[in-house]
């Protein structure tokens, strides 16, 4: 019985520690409401914009 309890506790500790940050970088604690604080998006090329416009042109037709 004690072995099972120890195994369950060890498994629980592993699960809890798996959620810890690996890189150790600090995360923002105070977030500004409505303000995106992530990395900036990369701009699309003209070909990518054209392909998206062609795809969306068909979505309105039904």
BELFEN-V582946 format. One record per residue. N is the residue number from 0. RES is the residue in three letters. PSI is psi in radians with two decimals (NA if undefined). OMEGA is omega as a letter, one per 40 degrees, with the letter a starting at -180 (999 if undefined). D_FIRST is the distance of its C-alpha to the first C-alpha in whole Angstrom. Layout:
n:res:psi:omega:d_first
N:RES:PSI:OMEGA:D_FIRST
N:RES:PSI:OMEGA:D_FIRST
This chain:
n:res:psi:omega:d_first
0:UNK:-0.71:a:0
1:UNK:-0.58:i:4
2:UNK:-0.70:i:5
3:UNK:-0.75:i:5
4:UNK:-0.73:i:6
5:UNK:-0.69:i:9
6:UNK:-0.71:i:10
7:UNK:-0.74:i:11
8:UNK:-0.71:i:12
9:UNK:-0.73:i:14
10:UNK:-0.74:i:15
11:UNK:-0.70:i:17
12:UNK:-0.71:i:19
13:UNK:-0.74:i:20
14:UNK:-0.75:i:21
15:UNK:-0.73:a:23
16:UNK:-0.38:i:24
17:UNK:-0.42:a:26
18:UNK:-0.07:a:28
19:UNK:2.74:i:30
20:UNK:2.30:i:33
21:UNK:-0.68:a:34
22:UNK:-0.32:i:38
23:UNK:0.14:i:37
24:UNK:2.49:a:41
25:UNK:2.48:i:41
26:UNK:2.59:i:41
27:UNK:2.34:i:44
28:UNK:-0.65:a:42
29:UNK:2.06:a:46
30:UNK:2.39:i:47
31:UNK:2.16:a:50
32:UNK:2.22:i:51
33:UNK:0.13:a:52
34:UNK:2.09:i:53
35:UNK:2.19:a:51
36:UNK:0.29:i:50
37:UNK:-3.03:i:49
38:UNK:2.62:i:51
39:UNK:2.56:i:54
40:UNK:2.61:i:55
41:UNK:2.42:a:57
42:UNK:2.59:i:60
43:UNK:2.60:i:61
44:UNK:2.89:i:64
45:UNK:-0.64:i:67
46:UNK:-0.70:i:66
47:UNK:-0.70:i:62
48:UNK:-0.76:i:64
49:UNK:-0.73:i:66
50:UNK:-0.70:i:63
51:UNK:-0.68:i:62
52:UNK:-0.66:i:65
53:UNK:-0.70:i:65
54:UNK:-0.71:a:62
55:UNK:-0.35:i:62
56:UNK:-0.55:a:66
57:UNK:-0.25:a:65
58:UNK:-0.48:a:62
59:UNK:-0.26:a:65
60:UNK:2.09:i:66
61:UNK:NA:999:65
